[in-house]
Amino acid sequence: MYRNRVAARTRELVILRIAWRTGAEYVFCHHVRISRDLGIPDEEILGVRDPRRCRAYGKTDRAVLRLADELHEEAEVGPSTWAVLARAFAPDELVELLLIGGFWRLVAGFVKSARLPLDVGVPGWPEGRKPGSR
């Protein structure tokens, strides 16, 4: 947990995308704050809501976000996504990416089911936009 190989920005993109796809406000809003504290630009943070429209993402970013989508939808990363990731990340980083996606999918399900409220001082959905809204 304290010897991560995957860059913090990449980790946060996976967490944010999983949180957005699951509608886990608690996770999403906390990680918007964490991402901002890390200095990640809002365009990249909020771009996880619609990655196809975010011009700040490169090929590897898009593959990382597809990893999150594929783990969420199928519980498996597809071969074309894996091929892009395998060119960009070392084997131990690939394992870590899978663990990040899986762990935060589990957490998202827990916080939604437990109906955890946001902590004091953590604002809700940015711009009042939540999954399913435009």
C-alpha positions in Angstrom: 0.0 0.0 0.0 2.9 2.4 0.7 5.2 1.2 -2.1 3.1 1.9 -5.1 4.7 1.7 -8.5 1.8 3.2 -10.4 1.9 7.0 -10.5 -0.6 8.8 -8.3 -2.2 10.5 -11.2 -2.9 7.2 -13.0 -4.2 5.6 -9.8 -6.6 8.5 -9.3 -7.8 8.3 -12.9 -8.7 4.6 -12.3 -10.4 5.4 -8.9 -12.3 8.3 -10.3 -13.6 6.4 -13.4 -14.7 3.4 -11.2 -16.4 5.8 -8.8 -18.1 7.7 -11.7 -19.3 4.5 -13.4 -20.7 3.1 -10.2 -22.2 6.4 -9.1 -20.3 6.2 -5.8 -20.5 9.8 -4.7 -18.5 9.2 -1.5 -15.5 7.8 -3.4 -15.8 10.2 -6.4 -16.0 13.4 -4.3 -13.3 12.4 -1.9 -11.0 11.5 -4.8 -11.7 14.7 -6.7 -10.4 16.5 -3.6 -7.4 14.1 -3.3 -6.6 14.5 -7.1 -6.8 18.3 -6.7 -4.4 18.1 -3.8 -2.0 16.2 -6.0 -2.1 19.0 -8.5 -4.0 17.1 -11.2 -5.9 19.6 -13.4 -9.6 19.7 -13.3 -9.8 18.9 -17.0 -8.2 15.5 -16.3 -10.1 14.9 -13.0 -13.5 15.7 -14.4 -12.7 14.3 -17.8 -13.3 10.8 -16.4 -17.0 11.6 -16.7 -16.7 11.5 -20.5 -13.2 10.4 -21.5 -13.9 10.5 -25.2 -14.3 14.3 -25.0 -11.3 15.0 -22.8 -8.5 16.3 -25.0 -5.9 16.1 -22.1 -5.8 12.3 -22.2 -3.3 10.4 -24.3 -3.4 6.9 -25.6 -2.2 5.4 -22.3 -4.6 7.4 -20.2 -7.5 6.2 -22.4 -6.3 2.6 -22.0 -6.2 3.1 -18.2 -9.8 4.4 -18.2 -10.8 1.5 -20.5 -9.3 -0.9 -17.9 -11.6 0.7 -15.3 -14.6 0.4 -17.6 -13.8 -3.2 -18.6 -13.2 -4.3 -15.0 -16.5 -2.6 -14.0 -18.5 -4.2 -16.9 -16.9 -7.6 -17.5 -14.5 -8.2 -14.5 -11.8 -8.6 -17.2 -9.5 -6.4 -19.2 -9.8 -7.1 -22.9 -6.8 -8.0 -25.1 -6.6 -4.7 -27.0 -6.7 -2.7 -23.8 -4.1 -5.0 -22.3 -1.8 -4.7 -25.3 -1.7 -0.9 -24.9 -1.1 -1.1 -21.2 1.6 -3.7 -21.5 3.6 -1.3 -23.7 3.3 1.5 -21.1 3.6 -0.3 -17.8 6.0 -2.9 -16.2 4.5 -6.2 -15.1 4.3 -5.2 -11.5 2.5 -2.0 -12.4 0.0 -4.0 -14.5 -0.8 -6.1 -11.5 -1.2 -3.0 -9.4 -3.6 -1.4 -11.9 -5.8 -4.5 -11.7 -5.7 -4.4 -7.9 -6.5 -0.7 -7.9 -9.5 -1.2 -10.1 -10.8 -4.2 -8.3 -10.3 -2.8 -4.8 -12.0 0.5 -5.6 -14.9 -1.3 -7.3 -15.4 -3.2 -4.0 -15.2 0.0 -2.0 -17.7 1.7 -4.3 -20.2 -1.1 -3.8 -19.7 -1.0 -0.1 -20.1 2.8 0.4 -23.2 2.9 -1.8 -24.8 -0.1 -0.1 -23.9 1.3 3.3 -25.2 4.7 2.2 -22.2 6.5 3.7 -22.7 10.2 3.7 -20.0 12.5 2.6 -17.7 13.7 5.3 -18.1 17.2 6.6 -16.2 19.6 4.3 -16.3 17.4 1.3 -18.5 18.9 -1.4 -20.9 16.8 -3.4 -20.8 16.0 -7.1 -18.7 18.7 -8.9 -20.9 21.2 -10.8 -23.9 19.3 -9.4 -23.4 16.7 -12.2 -23.8 13.1 -11.2 -23.8 10.0 -13.4 -26.8 9.9 -15.7 -27.1 13.7 -15.8 -25.9 15.9 -18.6 
